Amino acid sequence: MVSAGNFGFSHRPDGPRPQNTGVSGIDHDVDRIIGRDAELRLREVQKRQDYKKSVIARNNTYGDYLTRLEDGDYAVMTETQRVAAKKARLHNQEAMQRISAYLRSRKAEESAQTASE
């Protein structure tokens, strides 16, 4: 028998099952809200992707050659813009690699310090 004194959740948050409040009406409502939100977000993503595909087809180009404008529309980049975009991507990739290497070395240092204590 469940009472206010011995009530508890049986689910571990790190387990494979979804969170369960123990009240099916609440769980069902929350699941429906999450599902609706996911569906709306997916529709928006699909709408943007479909529009981008139509711009690509209309301009007979590739997705890498498009740039997104402030109003959300797309434009085909000039050769100069494509070169600049490629350079920027390469710089970003290099920066991310350096950051990852730094974080790995920092983690190794912390592990070594913890082991020596």
N, C-alpha and C positions, 0 to 999 in steps of 0.2 A: 504494500500500500504506500502511495506517495503522499507526503505531507510537506508543508513549507519547511520543515526542519530537515528532512532527508532528501530533498529534491536536488538533482544534479544532472549535468549533461553527460551523456555517455560517449560522445564523440570527441576524439582528440583532434585539435585543429590541424596538426601536421599529418593526419592520416589521409587515406585515399578517398574517403567518402565526403560528400558535401556537409557543411555545418548543419546541425540539427538542433533546433531549439527545444524539441520535445512537444511542440504545439503545432500539429499538422496544418491548421488554418493559417498560422503566421508563416510557416515554411512555404506553403503553397503560394501565398500572396507575394512573398519575397522572390520566389523563383519566377513567378509570372512577370514581375517588374524587371528583374534582371534580363529575362528573355526578351521582353519588349525593347528594352534599352539596346541590347545587343543587335536585335533585328533592325532597329532604326539606324544605328551606327553602320551596320553592314550595308544597308541601302544607300547611305550617303557615300560610302567608299566605292560601291559599285557604280553609282551615278558619276562620280568623278573619274573613275577608270574608263567608263564607257565614253564620256566626253573626251577624255584624253586620246582614246583610241580613234575617235572620229576626227580629231585634229590631225593626228598622225596620218590617217588615211587620206584626208582632204589635201594635205600638203605633201603627200608621198615622201615621208621622211621617217626617221627613227625617234624613239622616245628619248634617247640620249641627246638629241639635237633640239629638244624643246626646253624652254625656260618658262617658269610660272610667273605671271605678272601679278602686280599688287591686287588687281580686281579678281584674281582667281582664274583668269583666262590663260591661254598658252600662246607662245610665239616661237617661231623657228629662229634659232640663234644664227648669227652670222659666223663665218669662219673664225674671225677674231674672238668672238664670244666663246666659241667652242674650245679654242685653244686655252683661253683664260679659265674656263670652267674645268678643263682637264687638269691644268696646273693646280688649281685650287683643290680639286679632289685628291691629287697626289700629295700636296702639302698636308691636307687633313689626314690622309692615311698614314703618313710619316709621323705626324703628331700623335695620333692614336697609338701607334706602335711604341713610340717613346713613353707615352703615359703608361701603357700596359707593362712595359719593361720596368719602369720605375716602381709601379705598384707591386710587381712580383719581387723585386729586390727588397723593397720595404717589408713585405710580408716575410721574406726569408730572414731578414735581420731581426724582426720581432720574434720569429720562431726560435732563432738562435739565442736571443736574450732570455726568452722564457725557459728554454732548455738548460741554460747555464745557471738559472736561479734556484 
